[in-house]
């Protein structure tokens, strides 16, 4: 049996590939456990300065493998709340709390929780042939994996309700136009662009980038006064870090900085 998630290194970038291509990389329990393990490794391994997430084959991720949650094959209806609490919520929290850049390269269909997994990442690029589908309405469910929280913040309430209630696919170009993702790319160029972006972020001041991620994510739940105080405290931490000293030195010496990252 092949590994449900493939892991490789590209310099300081940990590349993670969802690897159930025969099921459009739909999640089963084994994939959840493997991906969680690699994200914990990315958090703890000083070699890792950025993460790149993508999918094998023609799809990115079709969400939950419904074959594993089919009521007709069970003694009674499945407890989907338990599935979310044990697997999807911890997954989204791992990505959002990882103080390292997470780039997502959506190489094909991203449906259900697979779409919202992508949207939880920091910078999302998608092949023009890819589509984002909030497919939950087709099976009587609500957008999970953070979807009902992220969608209105990214694209507004009206669009969020429409795509969630109709399950209408959103093309990569439309997703970019709406601000759902950062960028759509020609299919053949997706991984090259994603890897170049990952390498750029990994070579950057990753301490500050991680703090930037945390601040932007925190802003949605804060009033301006509180957020200004948080900015000041966080900037103090950044000013004490060696990356700031190196950045200023490189600027004054008119050369490219060599950031060390780390905590």
N, C-alpha and C positions, 0 to 999 in steps of 0.2 A: 504494500500500500504506500502511495506517495505521501510526502509530508503535506499537511493541509496549509501550511504557510512556509514559504521559502525565505531564507535570510541570507544576505550577502553584504559585503562591504565595498564601497566605492570611495576610497579615501576615508574621510571622517563621516560619511553618510551611511547609515544603516538602511539598506534597501529591503523592504518587506513586500512579498508578493503573495496575495491570496491564491491558493493553488488547488481549487476544485473546479477546473475548467469545464468538466463534463456536466456540472450543475451550475454553470455561470457563477462559480465561486460563492454559492449560497452557504450561509453559516450552518454548521452543525456544532455540537458541543466541543468536538476535538479542535475545530478551527478556532473557536473562542479561546480555549485554553492555550493553544500555541501562540496566538496573536498577543494575548495578555502577557505571556512569558517573555516574548521579544520586546514588548513595550517596557516592561520592567527592566529588562537588560539595557535598553536604550537609556532609561532614566539613570541607571547606576554605573554604566560603563563610561569612563572618562574619554575613551576613544570616540564615542558617539557624539557628534556635534550637530547632527540633523538627521531626520528620518524621512525616507521617501516610501510612500505606500502606493501600490498598484495591484492589478489583477492579472492572472494568467489567462491566455486564450482570448476569446472575443468579447468577454464581459468583464466589468470591474467587480460587481457583486450584486446578486439578485436578492439580497436580504436573507431572511430566514428560510432554511430548507423546510418547506411546509410538509414534506413527506415525514419528517420527524415530529410533526405536531398535528397529524391528521386525526381528528376525533373518531373517524370510522375505524381506525386501527388501535384505538385505545379503549379502556374500560369506561371512560367518561370524558367530558371536555377537558382539554389541557389547561393548566394554570399558567396562562401567558404572563401574568404579572410576576410569577416566580421566575420565568425565563428572562424577563426584562431585568428584574432585580439582581439575578445571579450573574447574568452575562452582559447584556447590552448597556445597562447603566454604568457598571464598572469600566467597560471598554471606552465609553465616551468620556468618562471622568479621567481615565489614564491619558487620553490624548489631550484633553483640555488643560490638565494640570502639569503635563510634561513641559518643563522649562527649557525646551529645545524646539527649534522650528520643525514642523511636520508638514511636508509637501505631499499632496495627493495627486497622482496622475490617473485620471479616469479614462481608461482605455476602451470602454464599451458601456453597455447598459449598467446603470446604477439604479436599482429599484428598491423600494421599501427601506428597510434599515440600511441597505447598502448605499442608498442615496444620502441618507443622513450621516452615515459613517464618513463619507467624503466631505460633507459640509461641516463636520466637526473639526476637520483638519485646518491648518493655519492658512495655507495658500493652495488653491485648487486649480489645476489645469485639466482640461478635458479635450480629448480628440473630437473633431467636428462630427464624427459619426456616432459619438456617444449620446445617450439620452438619460435624463434624470426623471424617474417616475415615482411619485408617491402612491404606490400601488395598494396601500392599505384599504382604501374604500372598496376595492374589488372583492375583498374577503371580509368585509364588515368590521374592520379594525380602525384604530386611530394612528396617526403618525407617531412612531416611537423613536427610540435612539436619539432623543433630543429634537426630533423634527418639528414638533409643534411649538417648541421654544425658539429654534433657530430660524425657521422659515419666515415668520412675520418680521423678525429683526433684519433679515437679509433683504427681503423683497416686498415687505409691507403686508398688512392684513388682507387686503382684497385679493392679491395674487396668491398668497399663502392658502387662503380658504378655497380659492378656485382650483388650484392644482391638487389640493388634498382631497377635496370632495368629488372631483371628476376623474382623478387619476390620469389626467391628460399628460402625455410625455412632454418634457421640456428639452429642446435641443441644446447642445453645447453653446451655440451662438446666441440663442435666446437667454440662456443662463448667464452668459457674460454680459449681455445687454442689460439684463435686470439687476446685475450686481450679486447674483447668487454665487458666482465663482469669479476667480481672478481673470482667467484667460482661456479661450478656445484655440486649438492648434490643429494644423493639418495632421491627419492620423499618423502619417509616417514620421512626423517631426516631434510627436508628443514626448516620447521617452528621452530624446536628446535634449529637448528644452527643459524637461523636468529634472534630469540629471545635472544639467548646467546650473539650474537654479539651486538645487540641493547643494552642489559644490560651492556656489557663491555664498550661501548662507552658512555652510560649515566653516568657511574660511573667515567669516565675519566675527564680530564681538558677541559671541553666543550668550555670554552672561547678560548683556544688555538686551539682546533680542528676546531672550526668555522672559525678562522683566517687562519688555514691551508687550509681549503676548499676554501676560497676566494682567497688566493694566487695562488693555483694551477690552479684555473679556470681563473685567470687573466693572467697567464703566456703566454697563446696562443696568446694574442694580444700585447705583450710587447717585446721590445728588452732587452737584458741582463742588460745593464747599468741601465735602468729605473727600472727593476725588483729588482735589488740589493738594490736600494734605498728604494723600497717598503718593501722589507724584513726587512731592518734596522728599518724603522718606525714601522712596525708591531711587530717586536721583542721587541722594546721599550715598546709598549703597553702591550705585554705579560709579560714582566719583572716587570711592575708595578702592575700586577694583583695578587690577593691573591693565586691563584692556583700555581704560580711559587714558592712563598715562602713555601707553603705547600709541593710541590714536592721536593724541596731541603731539607727541614726539614726531610721529610720521608726517603729520600735517606741516609742522614747522620745518622739517627736513625735506619736504617735497618728495616723499617716497610713499610706496604702498605699505600700509601697516601690516604687522604680523601678529595677529591677535592670538592670545593663548586660551581664551575661553575659561571654562571651569568655574568653580564656585569661589 
